[in-house]
Amino acid sequence: MYKIPNHIIITNEKATMAGHGGIKAELVARMVVDDGYTIEQTMENYNLSRAQVLSAMAFYYENQQVLDEARRQALAEIKANAMTLDKFKVKLAQKKQKVTE
């Protein structure tokens, strides 16, 4: 008899790998798609089967536009709110000055 595995669980609009403690399916897929790891390396890194990694990749490709846009927005927000090294140095100097006063 054939099995139809469900390797991905979607809860609160977050896709995670079933039975693997909340590992995001997108993270698994991006390890192969974006970071250049092989399927075998990804299997070993997350202790997943080939079918599980391929399921994560299928999820990613089926939802690529939405996932990529969400990632782009998140990275833009991080960049907009990030502190430059010069600003950090000024802030650190101000804190040091307050401590010595």
VEXKE-796084 format. One record per atom (N, C-alpha, C): atom name; x, y negated, z negated; residue number from 1. Coordinates in Angstrom, 2 decimals, always signed. Example, Ala and Ser with C-alpha at 12.3 -4.5 7.8 and 13.67 -1.06 7.14 Angstrom:
[r "N"; [+13.19; +5.69; -7.80]; 1]
[r "CA"; [+12.30; +4.50; -7.80]; 1]
[r "C"; [+13.20; +3.30; -7.80]; 1]
[r "N"; [+12.85; +2.25; -7.08]; 2]
[r "CA"; [+13.67; +1.06; -7.14]; 2]
[r "C"; [+12.90; -0.03; -7.87]; 2]
***
This chain:
[r "N"; [+0.84; +1.18; +0.00]; 1]
[r "CA"; [+0.00; +0.00; +0.00]; 1]
[r "C"; [+0.89; -1.24; +0.00]; 1]
[r "N"; [+0.50; -2.24; +0.74]; 2]
[r "CA"; [+1.25; -3.48; +0.85]; 2]
[r "C"; [+0.97; -4.41; -0.33]; 2]
[r "N"; [+1.97; -5.21; -0.66]; 3]
[r "CA"; [+1.80; -6.23; -1.69]; 3]
[r "C"; [+1.83; -7.60; -1.03]; 3]
[r "N"; [+1.04; -8.51; -1.55]; 4]
[r "CA"; [+1.12; -9.91; -1.13]; 4]
[r "C"; [+1.64; -10.67; -2.35]; 4]
[r "N"; [+2.94; -10.89; -2.39]; 5]
[r "CA"; [+3.54; -11.52; -3.57]; 5]
[r "C"; [+3.21; -13.01; -3.64]; 5]
[r "N"; [+3.09; -13.48; -4.85]; 6]
[r "CA"; [+2.91; -14.91; -5.08]; 6]
[r "C"; [+4.10; -15.37; -5.91]; 6]
[r "N"; [+5.14; -15.81; -5.22]; 7]
[r "CA"; [+6.37; -16.19; -5.90]; 7]
[r "C"; [+6.34; -17.62; -6.42]; 7]
[r "N"; [+5.35; -18.40; -6.00]; 8]
[r "CA"; [+5.30; -19.81; -6.37]; 8]
[r "C"; [+3.99; -20.09; -7.09]; 8]
[r "N"; [+4.09; -20.81; -8.19]; 9]
[r "CA"; [+2.90; -21.22; -8.95]; 9]
[r "C"; [+2.83; -22.74; -8.89]; 9]
[r "N"; [+1.66; -23.26; -8.59]; 10]
[r "CA"; [+1.48; -24.70; -8.56]; 10]
[r "C"; [+0.60; -25.10; -9.73]; 10]
[r "N"; [+1.19; -25.92; -10.62]; 11]
[r "CA"; [+0.50; -26.41; -11.81]; 11]
[r "C"; [+0.76; -27.91; -11.90]; 11]
[r "N"; [-0.32; -28.66; -12.07]; 12]
[r "CA"; [-0.19; -30.12; -12.17]; 12]
[r "C"; [+0.62; -30.70; -11.02]; 12]
[r "N"; [+0.36; -30.21; -9.83]; 13]
[r "CA"; [+1.03; -30.66; -8.61]; 13]
[r "C"; [+2.53; -30.40; -8.59]; 13]
[r "N"; [+3.01; -29.47; -9.42]; 14]
[r "CA"; [+4.41; -29.08; -9.44]; 14]
[r "C"; [+4.52; -27.60; -9.07]; 14]
[r "N"; [+5.31; -27.31; -8.04]; 15]
[r "CA"; [+5.50; -25.93; -7.58]; 15]
[r "C"; [+6.73; -25.35; -8.25]; 15]
[r "N"; [+6.53; -24.27; -9.00]; 16]
[r "CA"; [+7.64; -23.61; -9.69]; 16]
[r "C"; [+7.71; -22.14; -9.29]; 16]
[r "N"; [+8.85; -21.55; -9.56]; 17]
[r "CA"; [+9.06; -20.15; -9.24]; 17]
[r "C"; [+8.41; -19.30; -10.33]; 17]
[r "N"; [+7.52; -18.41; -9.93]; 18]
[r "CA"; [+6.79; -17.56; -10.88]; 18]
[r "C"; [+7.77; -16.72; -11.70]; 18]
[r "N"; [+7.59; -16.75; -13.01]; 19]
[r "CA"; [+8.39; -15.92; -13.90]; 19]
[r "C"; [+9.81; -16.38; -14.11]; 19]
[r "N"; [+10.12; -17.62; -13.75]; 20]
[r "CA"; [+11.50; -18.10; -13.88]; 20]
[r "C"; [+11.59; -19.42; -14.63]; 20]
[r "N"; [+10.81; -19.56; -15.67]; 21]
[r "CA"; [+10.96; -20.67; -16.60]; 21]
[r "C"; [+10.83; -22.06; -16.03]; 21]
[r "N"; [+10.02; -22.23; -15.04]; 22]
[r "CA"; [+9.77; -23.57; -14.53]; 22]
[r "C"; [+10.77; -24.09; -13.51]; 22]
[r "N"; [+11.57; -23.21; -12.92]; 23]
[r "CA"; [+12.50; -23.66; -11.87]; 23]
[r "C"; [+11.66; -24.16; -10.70]; 23]
[r "N"; [+11.92; -25.38; -10.26]; 24]
[r "CA"; [+11.14; -25.97; -9.18]; 24]
[r "C"; [+11.46; -25.29; -7.85]; 24]
[r "N"; [+10.42; -24.96; -7.11]; 25]
[r "CA"; [+10.58; -24.34; -5.80]; 25]
[r "C"; [+11.37; -25.26; -4.86]; 25]
[r "N"; [+11.09; -26.55; -4.96]; 26]
[r "CA"; [+11.80; -27.52; -4.12]; 26]
[r "C"; [+13.30; -27.49; -4.40]; 26]
[r "N"; [+13.68; -27.39; -5.65]; 27]
[r "CA"; [+15.09; -27.34; -6.04]; 27]
[r "C"; [+15.79; -26.13; -5.42]; 27]
[r "N"; [+15.10; -24.99; -5.49]; 28]
[r "CA"; [+15.65; -23.76; -4.90]; 28]
[r "C"; [+15.84; -23.94; -3.39]; 28]
[r "N"; [+14.82; -24.45; -2.73]; 29]
[r "CA"; [+14.89; -24.63; -1.28]; 29]
[r "C"; [+15.97; -25.64; -0.89]; 29]
[r "N"; [+16.05; -26.74; -1.61]; 30]
[r "CA"; [+17.03; -27.77; -1.26]; 30]
[r "C"; [+18.47; -27.29; -1.45]; 30]
[r "N"; [+18.67; -26.31; -2.31]; 31]
[r "CA"; [+20.00; -25.76; -2.48]; 31]
[r "C"; [+20.49; -25.17; -1.15]; 31]
[r "N"; [+19.58; -24.55; -0.41]; 32]
[r "CA"; [+19.92; -23.98; +0.89]; 32]
[r "C"; [+19.85; -25.04; +1.98]; 32]
[r "N"; [+18.73; -25.75; +2.03]; 33]
[r "CA"; [+18.46; -26.68; +3.13]; 33]
[r "C"; [+19.38; -27.90; +3.11]; 33]
[r "N"; [+19.53; -28.52; +1.94]; 34]
[r "CA"; [+20.30; -29.76; +1.85]; 34]
[r "C"; [+21.75; -29.56; +1.44]; 34]
[r "N"; [+21.98; -28.62; +0.54]; 35]
[r "CA"; [+23.31; -28.48; -0.05]; 35]
[r "C"; [+24.20; -27.45; +0.65]; 35]
[r "N"; [+23.64; -26.70; +1.58]; 36]
[r "CA"; [+24.44; -25.79; +2.38]; 36]
[r "C"; [+24.80; -24.46; +1.74]; 36]
[r "N"; [+24.15; -24.12; +0.64]; 37]
[r "CA"; [+24.40; -22.81; +0.03]; 37]
[r "C"; [+23.72; -21.74; +0.86]; 37]
[r "N"; [+24.24; -20.55; +0.81]; 38]
[r "CA"; [+23.60; -19.43; +1.51]; 38]
[r "C"; [+22.42; -18.94; +0.67]; 38]
[r "N"; [+21.58; -18.17; +1.30]; 39]
[r "CA"; [+20.46; -17.57; +0.56]; 39]
[r "C"; [+21.00; -16.69; -0.55]; 39]
[r "N"; [+22.07; -15.95; -0.27]; 40]
[r "CA"; [+22.65; -15.06; -1.27]; 40]
[r "C"; [+23.21; -15.84; -2.46]; 40]
[r "N"; [+23.88; -16.96; -2.21]; 41]
[r "CA"; [+24.40; -17.78; -3.30]; 41]
[r "C"; [+23.26; -18.34; -4.15]; 41]
[r "N"; [+22.18; -18.73; -3.49]; 42]
[r "CA"; [+21.02; -19.27; -4.19]; 42]
[r "C"; [+20.36; -18.18; -5.02]; 42]
[r "N"; [+20.26; -16.98; -4.46]; 43]
[r "CA"; [+19.71; -15.84; -5.20]; 43]
[r "C"; [+20.51; -15.62; -6.48]; 43]
[r "N"; [+21.83; -15.63; -6.35]; 44]
[r "CA"; [+22.69; -15.38; -7.50]; 44]
[r "C"; [+22.59; -16.52; -8.52]; 44]
[r "N"; [+22.59; -17.75; -8.03]; 45]
[r "CA"; [+22.56; -18.91; -8.93]; 45]
[r "C"; [+21.30; -18.94; -9.79]; 45]
[r "N"; [+20.16; -18.60; -9.21]; 46]
[r "CA"; [+18.89; -18.68; -9.94]; 46]
[r "C"; [+18.34; -17.31; -10.35]; 46]
[r "N"; [+19.09; -16.24; -10.07]; 47]
[r "CA"; [+18.64; -14.88; -10.37]; 47]
[r "C"; [+17.28; -14.59; -9.71]; 47]
[r "N"; [+17.22; -14.87; -8.42]; 48]
[r "CA"; [+15.99; -14.68; -7.64]; 48]
[r "C"; [+16.21; -13.61; -6.57]; 48]
[r "N"; [+15.13; -13.05; -6.10]; 49]
[r "CA"; [+15.20; -12.11; -4.98]; 49]
[r "C"; [+15.23; -12.90; -3.67]; 49]
[r "N"; [+15.60; -12.23; -2.60]; 50]
[r "CA"; [+15.59; -12.86; -1.28]; 50]
[r "C"; [+14.19; -13.36; -0.95]; 50]
[r "N"; [+13.18; -12.57; -1.25]; 51]
[r "CA"; [+11.80; -12.97; -0.97]; 51]
[r "C"; [+11.42; -14.24; -1.72]; 51]
[r "N"; [+11.91; -14.37; -2.95]; 52]
[r "CA"; [+11.60; -15.56; -3.74]; 52]
[r "C"; [+12.26; -16.81; -3.14]; 52]
[r "N"; [+13.51; -16.69; -2.73]; 53]
[r "CA"; [+14.20; -17.82; -2.12]; 53]
[r "C"; [+13.52; -18.19; -0.80]; 53]
[r "N"; [+13.18; -17.20; -0.01]; 54]
[r "CA"; [+12.50; -17.48; +1.26]; 54]
[r "C"; [+11.12; -18.09; +1.04]; 54]
[r "N"; [+10.45; -17.68; -0.03]; 55]
[r "CA"; [+9.16; -18.29; -0.37]; 55]
[r "C"; [+9.33; -19.76; -0.72]; 55]
[r "N"; [+10.37; -20.06; -1.47]; 56]
[r "CA"; [+10.65; -21.46; -1.82]; 56]
[r "C"; [+10.94; -22.27; -0.57]; 56]
[r "N"; [+11.69; -21.69; +0.35]; 57]
[r "CA"; [+12.00; -22.39; +1.60]; 57]
[r "C"; [+10.74; -22.59; +2.44]; 57]
[r "N"; [+9.89; -21.58; +2.48]; 58]
[r "CA"; [+8.63; -21.71; +3.23]; 58]
[r "C"; [+7.77; -22.82; +2.62]; 58]
[r "N"; [+7.70; -22.85; +1.27]; 59]
[r "CA"; [+6.97; -23.93; +0.60]; 59]
[r "C"; [+7.54; -25.28; +0.99]; 59]
[r "N"; [+8.85; -25.41; +0.97]; 60]
[r "CA"; [+9.50; -26.68; +1.31]; 60]
[r "C"; [+9.15; -27.09; +2.74]; 60]
[r "N"; [+9.31; -26.19; +3.69]; 61]
[r "CA"; [+9.06; -26.55; +5.09]; 61]
[r "C"; [+7.58; -26.85; +5.35]; 61]
[r "N"; [+6.69; -26.19; +4.65]; 62]
[r "CA"; [+5.25; -26.48; +4.80]; 62]
[r "C"; [+4.89; -27.85; +4.23]; 62]
[r "N"; [+5.69; -28.33; +3.30]; 63]
[r "CA"; [+5.41; -29.59; +2.61]; 63]
[r "C"; [+6.54; -30.59; +2.74]; 63]
[r "N"; [+7.36; -30.42; +3.74]; 64]
[r "CA"; [+8.58; -31.21; +3.88]; 64]
[r "C"; [+8.35; -32.71; +3.91]; 64]
[r "N"; [+7.38; -33.16; +4.66]; 65]
[r "CA"; [+7.15; -34.60; +4.78]; 65]
[r "C"; [+6.81; -35.22; +3.41]; 65]
[r "N"; [+5.92; -34.57; +2.68]; 66]
[r "CA"; [+5.51; -35.08; +1.37]; 66]
[r "C"; [+6.68; -35.01; +0.38]; 66]
[r "N"; [+7.39; -33.90; +0.37]; 67]
[r "CA"; [+8.51; -33.73; -0.57]; 67]
[r "C"; [+9.64; -34.71; -0.27]; 67]
[r "N"; [+9.96; -34.88; +1.01]; 68]
[r "CA"; [+11.03; -35.80; +1.38]; 68]
[r "C"; [+10.67; -37.24; +1.05]; 68]
[r "N"; [+9.42; -37.62; +1.25]; 69]
[r "CA"; [+9.00; -38.98; +0.93]; 69]
[r "C"; [+9.04; -39.22; -0.58]; 69]
[r "N"; [+8.60; -38.25; -1.35]; 70]
[r "CA"; [+8.64; -38.38; -2.81]; 70]
[r "C"; [+10.09; -38.50; -3.28]; 70]
[r "N"; [+10.97; -37.73; -2.68]; 71]
[r "CA"; [+12.39; -37.80; -3.06]; 71]
[r "C"; [+12.98; -39.14; -2.67]; 71]
[r "N"; [+12.63; -39.63; -1.48]; 72]
[r "CA"; [+13.14; -40.92; -1.02]; 72]
[r "C"; [+12.70; -42.02; -1.99]; 72]
[r "N"; [+11.44; -41.98; -2.41]; 73]
[r "CA"; [+10.92; -42.98; -3.34]; 73]
[r "C"; [+11.62; -42.90; -4.70]; 73]
[r "N"; [+11.83; -41.69; -5.18]; 74]
[r "CA"; [+12.50; -41.50; -6.47]; 74]
[r "C"; [+13.94; -42.03; -6.41]; 74]
[r "N"; [+14.65; -41.74; -5.34]; 75]
[r "CA"; [+16.02; -42.23; -5.20]; 75]
[r "C"; [+16.07; -43.74; -5.07]; 75]
[r "N"; [+15.09; -44.32; -4.36]; 76]
[r "CA"; [+15.02; -45.78; -4.23]; 76]
[r "C"; [+14.77; -46.43; -5.59]; 76]
[r "N"; [+13.91; -45.81; -6.39]; 77]
[r "CA"; [+13.62; -46.34; -7.72]; 77]
[r "C"; [+14.86; -46.26; -8.62]; 77]
[r "N"; [+15.56; -45.16; -8.54]; 78]
[r "CA"; [+16.80; -45.00; -9.32]; 78]
[r "C"; [+17.81; -46.07; -8.91]; 78]
[r "N"; [+17.96; -46.25; -7.61]; 79]
[r "CA"; [+18.92; -47.24; -7.12]; 79]
[r "C"; [+18.52; -48.65; -7.54]; 79]
[r "N"; [+17.24; -48.96; -7.48]; 80]
[r "CA"; [+16.76; -50.29; -7.85]; 80]
[r "C"; [+16.95; -50.56; -9.34]; 80]
[r "N"; [+16.87; -49.53; -10.16]; 81]
[r "CA"; [+16.97; -49.71; -11.61]; 81]
[r "C"; [+18.35; -49.39; -12.17]; 81]
[r "N"; [+19.24; -48.96; -11.31]; 82]
[r "CA"; [+20.57; -48.57; -11.77]; 82]
[r "C"; [+21.39; -49.80; -12.17]; 82]
[r "N"; [+22.22; -49.61; -13.14]; 83]
[r "CA"; [+23.09; -50.69; -13.60]; 83]
[r "C"; [+24.44; -50.54; -12.90]; 83]
[r "N"; [+24.93; -51.63; -12.34]; 84]
[r "CA"; [+26.24; -51.59; -11.71]; 84]
[r "C"; [+27.31; -51.49; -12.78]; 84]
[r "N"; [+28.49; -51.11; -12.38]; 85]
[r "CA"; [+29.60; -51.00; -13.32]; 85]
[r "C"; [+29.91; -52.36; -13.94]; 85]
[r "N"; [+29.87; -53.42; -13.13]; 86]
[r "CA"; [+30.16; -54.76; -13.66]; 86]
[r "C"; [+29.13; -55.17; -14.70]; 86]
[r "N"; [+27.84; -54.90; -14.45]; 87]
[r "CA"; [+26.80; -55.22; -15.43]; 87]
[r "C"; [+26.98; -54.41; -16.70]; 87]
[r "N"; [+27.38; -53.15; -16.55]; 88]
[r "CA"; [+27.62; -52.30; -17.70]; 88]
[r "C"; [+28.76; -52.84; -18.56]; 88]
[r "N"; [+29.84; -53.27; -17.91]; 89]
[r "CA"; [+30.98; -53.81; -18.63]; 89]
[r "C"; [+30.59; -55.06; -19.41]; 89]
[r "N"; [+29.78; -55.93; -18.80]; 90]
[r "CA"; [+29.32; -57.14; -19.48]; 90]
[r "C"; [+28.48; -56.77; -20.70]; 90]
[r "N"; [+27.56; -55.82; -20.51]; 91]
[r "CA"; [+26.70; -55.40; -21.61]; 91]
[r "C"; [+27.51; -54.78; -22.73]; 91]
[r "N"; [+28.48; -53.97; -22.38]; 92]
[r "CA"; [+29.35; -53.34; -23.37]; 92]
[r "C"; [+30.15; -54.40; -24.14]; 92]
[r "N"; [+30.66; -55.39; -23.44]; 93]
[r "CA"; [+31.42; -56.46; -24.07]; 93]
[r "C"; [+30.53; -57.25; -25.04]; 93]
[r "N"; [+29.28; -57.46; -24.65]; 94]
[r "CA"; [+28.35; -58.17; -25.53]; 94]
[r "C"; [+28.10; -57.37; -26.80]; 94]
[r "N"; [+27.94; -56.07; -26.66]; 95]
[r "CA"; [+27.71; -55.22; -27.84]; 95]
[r "C"; [+28.94; -55.24; -28.75]; 95]
[r "N"; [+30.12; -55.16; -28.18]; 96]
[r "CA"; [+31.35; -55.19; -28.96]; 96]
[r "C"; [+31.46; -56.51; -29.72]; 96]
[r "N"; [+31.08; -57.58; -29.04]; 97]
[r "CA"; [+31.16; -58.91; -29.66]; 97]
[r "C"; [+30.20; -59.00; -30.85]; 97]
[r "N"; [+29.01; -58.43; -30.72]; 98]
[r "CA"; [+28.04; -58.44; -31.82]; 98]
[r "C"; [+28.54; -57.65; -33.02]; 98]
[r "N"; [+29.24; -56.56; -32.76]; 99]
[r "CA"; [+29.76; -55.72; -33.83]; 99]
[r "C"; [+30.87; -56.44; -34.59]; 99]
[r "N"; [+31.68; -57.20; -33.89]; 100]
[r "CA"; [+32.81; -57.88; -34.54]; 100]
[r "C"; [+32.40; -59.17; -35.22]; 100]
[r "N"; [+31.22; -59.66; -34.96]; 101]
[r "CA"; [+30.78; -60.93; -35.59]; 101]
[r "C"; [+30.35; -60.73; -37.01]; 101]
***
